[in-house]
Amino acid sequence: MPHNPPADDPRPVPPERPGDDECCQSGCDPCVFDYYYQEMDRYRDELKAWEARQAAREAAAAAHAEDSQT
């Protein structure tokens, strides 16, 4: 994983977890935690896609460097 990802493709940021006091414990549907878990699922998908893009960029950079040496 690159230590300095390109500025035009920043690493996704996870959502902030609600505080325990933000849930009223009355069984709301949806609960603030339901929204949080949905956002976490979205974050995980975005992170996987970002990691794949970074791996592809690294592979392309390595291939370019290898081509430059020949």
C-alpha positions as CSV (number, residue, x, y, z in Angstrom):
1,M,0.0,0.0,0.0
2,P,1.5,3.4,-0.9
3,H,2.3,5.7,1.9
4,N,1.5,8.8,-0.1
5,P,-1.7,8.2,-2.2
6,P,-2.3,10.7,-4.9
7,A,-4.2,13.8,-3.7
8,D,-6.8,13.3,-6.4
9,D,-7.8,9.9,-4.9
10,P,-7.7,10.2,-1.1
11,R,-8.2,7.2,1.1
12,P,-11.8,6.9,2.2
13,V,-12.6,8.0,5.7
14,P,-14.7,5.8,8.0
15,P,-17.9,7.2,9.4
16,E,-17.9,8.4,12.9
17,R,-19.5,6.0,15.3
18,P,-22.4,7.4,17.2
19,G,-21.9,7.8,20.9
20,D,-23.7,5.3,23.2
21,D,-25.8,8.2,24.5
22,E,-27.0,9.0,21.0
23,C,-29.3,5.9,21.0
24,C,-32.5,6.4,22.9
25,Q,-32.8,2.6,23.6
26,S,-36.5,2.7,22.6
27,G,-36.2,0.4,19.6
28,C,-36.4,3.1,16.9
29,D,-36.4,1.8,13.4
30,P,-34.1,2.9,12.0
31,C,-31.8,3.5,14.9
32,V,-28.8,5.9,14.6
33,F,-26.7,2.7,14.7
34,D,-28.6,1.3,11.7
35,Y,-27.5,4.3,9.8
36,Y,-23.9,3.9,11.1
37,Y,-23.8,0.3,10.0
38,Q,-25.0,1.2,6.6
39,E,-22.3,3.8,6.3
40,M,-19.7,1.3,7.5
41,D,-20.8,-1.1,4.7
42,R,-20.5,1.7,2.2
43,Y,-17.1,2.7,3.6
44,R,-15.8,-0.9,3.4
45,D,-16.9,-1.1,-0.3
46,E,-15.2,2.3,-1.0
47,L,-12.1,1.2,0.8
48,K,-11.8,-2.1,-1.2
49,A,-12.3,-0.1,-4.4
50,W,-9.6,2.4,-3.3
51,E,-7.2,-0.3,-2.4
52,A,-7.7,-1.9,-5.8
53,R,-7.0,1.4,-7.5
54,Q,-3.8,1.9,-5.5
55,A,-2.6,-1.6,-6.3
56,A,-3.3,-1.0,-10.0
57,R,-1.4,2.3,-9.8
58,E,1.5,0.6,-8.1
59,A,1.6,-2.2,-10.7
60,A,1.5,0.4,-13.5
61,A,4.3,2.4,-11.9
62,A,6.4,-0.7,-11.5
63,A,5.8,-1.8,-15.1
64,H,6.7,1.7,-16.2
65,A,9.9,1.7,-14.1
66,E,10.8,-1.7,-15.5
67,D,10.2,-0.5,-19.1
68,S,12.3,2.5,-18.4
69,Q,15.3,0.3,-17.4
70,T,15.3,-1.6,-20.7
